[in-house]
Amino acid sequence: MDPIVKANINNLVDVWRTASRPFNACVEGPAFSWCSVPGLEWPNKLWFNGDITEEVMRTALDSIPSGKMVIPYWNTTGEEIIIAHGGVKGSEQAGMSLKLERPFHTENRLLFRAVNTPADAALWAGIYPQAFGYSIDQKILEATYSCLRYYLALLDGQPVGTAILHLQDGIAGIHGVGVIPAARRKGFANEIMAFVLNESIALNAGYATLQASQMGKGIYLDMGFEEQFSIRNYAVHK
């Protein structure tokens, strides 16, 4: 596997792991791992650390708690096994990376604020579902904003966008970049990305990685990101 692709996946997985750790809600093993915080919508993820076999799949499904779990598929084999066990395909994302070599221009229309208080955690958690259609609970932010960087984007004092930055081994993993529907098509997503990329450069990251939706992929390609692999997300119910 390409080292940057591997770093991209490792960064994403570490966000789930970091978000779950304060709740003792992540179980890891050699063949598969899962994170599921009871009563919360995110991060309910089951992922495989190699090729997916029938035996590994059955063991994984026996191990996870009841309810909905999302399986992100980036493995080389075994997608048909997920489907055979009731996996329903949902979103698809593009794994992308960018070598950080120069600062990015920003329009300075938005004010950015790092989330490090319960009040800002509530604001961030309140608008995130508007952008993504699922929630990241305020409790997760409050438990992890010392180790994950959450940002609010504000326009005239009102929150309009979110972002998460996770630094790991010189890689800036960019997650959760979203804009509420009322503020879309005004270039704010580009401005949020430029801000987070400049933050990454200031923190001496060598590469930025992300997982783009179809809606957002064009923005990142225009900024110089390279598309390297795909992630297909399957929902399973136990």
Steps between C-alpha positions, in 0.01 A plus 500: 500500500623849416638664819279809467190287442589300810556823697163631379318190626699493825411862570130439438498194722685688773229768504239230575732343756571834669133595509405167659785458747362726778185283502688167496310429180765374258598134463801414284633170376730360233227431243244773570421787736190693594398816683150565628409748774171383660208731419693711248483504121875540437749337480323168446762338276618146431814470289722216386878495524550274196304301248146415609423128519176327588640388834629846591169658402296260713731552798480878458120503485481279809729744684334835432217640714139507386387783277631664185867482409673651196769298323738715293634281221850573371630143503623311197254211527181411683248766398258232383517340847383825660208513258414134558473571873248780453728795433310783330715738299475864602742778426818472297809710563826571323820470702715797404835651595700816444867577560513822702743736330349849510247705697149538362325828431193575715223754441483585872122514497474240775622508857641171626494387860652190654247308709620471859196589712166326558319797345694472174469121506122546514508743205717265295288194579186699425590593142695188398186291422375776270808452284531121517166348594636319807618624837825508695390542859613792714623250760756367253635848430529582868681171567747538211567866417833470679618248237287571190483851354141609437434832327192719463467727198293811575346758269399825671519319830276210396635145455479380139764226473706237675833323465713244684879480474694199626880508494669159500858420397534809284166444327220755532176306479217736410152384595150637545536802270142608448283806439137537602255502204412870539866598450586275206608604148684802635850357507507445876608136470808615310571759766468244780733264316756774439495587870545139611777440247684809622459377857649168388798673344554704818502171694774366268291232332651365178178369344129559537255213457121483486203295385285698260134463414396527138371850576831616645750319278517774236600759760791289616618416149506872421716556808754244381392183679556167323234230506659167599238248614132456577307421817154348473298510819263213582244504780429178688240444770533245774 
